[in-house]
């Protein structure tokens, strides 16, 4: 019987990555769409598909660095990490600006809309109680508009 021996066996395991690559990628998480295009990680464009788009930023946050390292042409790990730090800073700036804008808009709208809303509420209450008061005095029960302020 002949025994066949293979000298080289292909290693189908995952290629080795530098340990820095396994960190959480904030740039991929916060700016998923733009980060995916820039880094050539086309699976990241699934953020545009509704049900998958909800979890895709989390997937990119955990696996994005590994995929970007495989797709990119980086001369060193430091160059790669520097690029990802730029994305992290941009993502934090965009999210920070968004939240500051939301706080500013809520302050502006609460300052401008609150008096208007209170005026409408008080006007409606005045009209309602005026109508109730006039119905208790035994005045005519004819239908009239609540906006009719003329005396009868």
N, C-alpha and C positions, 0 to 999 in steps of 0.2 A: 504494500500500500504506500502511496506517495503522500508525503506530508507537505502542504503548501504553507510557507512562512512569508508573511508580509513584513518587509523591513520598515516601511513607513506607513503609519496610520494617520489619516487626516484628523486633525483636532478640530472638531466641529463645535467646541465650546466658544463662549463669548470671548472676543478679543480683550486683551488687558487694557484697562484704562488707568490713567493716573488717579490717585486717590482724591485729588481736588475736584475731579469731574463728578463725583457722586454727591456733591452738595446740592441743596435746594436752589433752584434758579428763579430768582425773583423777577428778572426781566422777562423770562418766558411765561411766568405766571401772570404778571400784570399787563404786559403788552403782547399777548399771545399771537394775535394776527400779524402784527408788524414784525415781531421777533421771528416768527416762523418763516416769513418771506425773506428776511435779511439773512437768516442762517441756513436757508435751503432745507428746512425741515417741513416738507410739504404736508405731512400728516397733521400738522398744527392748524392747517386751514379748516379742519373739521370744527373749529370754533364757530364757524358760520352755519353749521347744521344744528337745528334747535336742540333736540334732546342730548346730542353728544356734546354740543357746545358748552353745556353747563359743567361737565366734568373735565373737558379737555384742558383748561388752564391748569388744573391740578396734575394731570398727566404730564403736561409740558414742564411744570415745576419740578417734578420728580425725575423724569427721563430726558428732559430737553437738553441738558448739558451733554449727555452721552451721545444723543443723536447729532447735535451740532458739532461735536468733536469729530465724529465719523465723517460728516459731510464737509467740514471746513478744511482749509489748507493753512494750518497754523504751524509756525516754525517752533513754537515752544508752548508749554503749558501756561507760562506766565502771560504770553501774548493772548492766549485764549481767555484766561481769567480776567485780564484787563478789558477785553472786549465785552465780556459778560457783566463786569462791574459797570460799564457804561450803560448797558441795557437796564441793569438794576436801578441806577441813579435816574435814568430817564423815566422808568416806570414809577418810581416813587415820586418824582416831580409831577408827572401827569395825574396820579391819584391824589396827591396833596393839593394840586391846583383845583381839581374837580371838587374835593371836599370843601376847600375854602370858598369856591364859587357857590356851592350849595348853601353853606352857612350864610354867606352874604345875601344871597337871594331870599333865604327865609327871613332874615332880619328886615330886608327892604320890604318884602311882601307883607310881613306881619305889621310893620309900621304904617304901610299905606292902606292895606286892605282891612285891618281891624276897625278903624273908624267908619269905613264904608259899610262893613258888615253890621256893626253895632247900630248905625243909622237905619239900615233896612230893618233890623230886628225890632228896634224901638218904634219905628213907624208902623210896622205890622201890629205890634202890641197895642199901640195907641188906637189904631183903627178898630181892632177887635174889641177892646174895652169900651170904646165910644159906642160901638154898635150894641154891646151888651147893656150898657147903661141906658141907652135910648129905648131898648126893648123892655126894660124893667119899669120905665116911667109910663108905660101904656101908650106910647106914641104909635103912630100908624105902622101897620105891619106890611106896608107895601114894599116891594123889592126895590132897593136902590143900590147903586154902586158903592162899594166901600170907599171909593175915591171921591165920592161926592161930599164935599164939605159945606155945602150951602145949607142954611137953616130952613126948616119947613114949619 
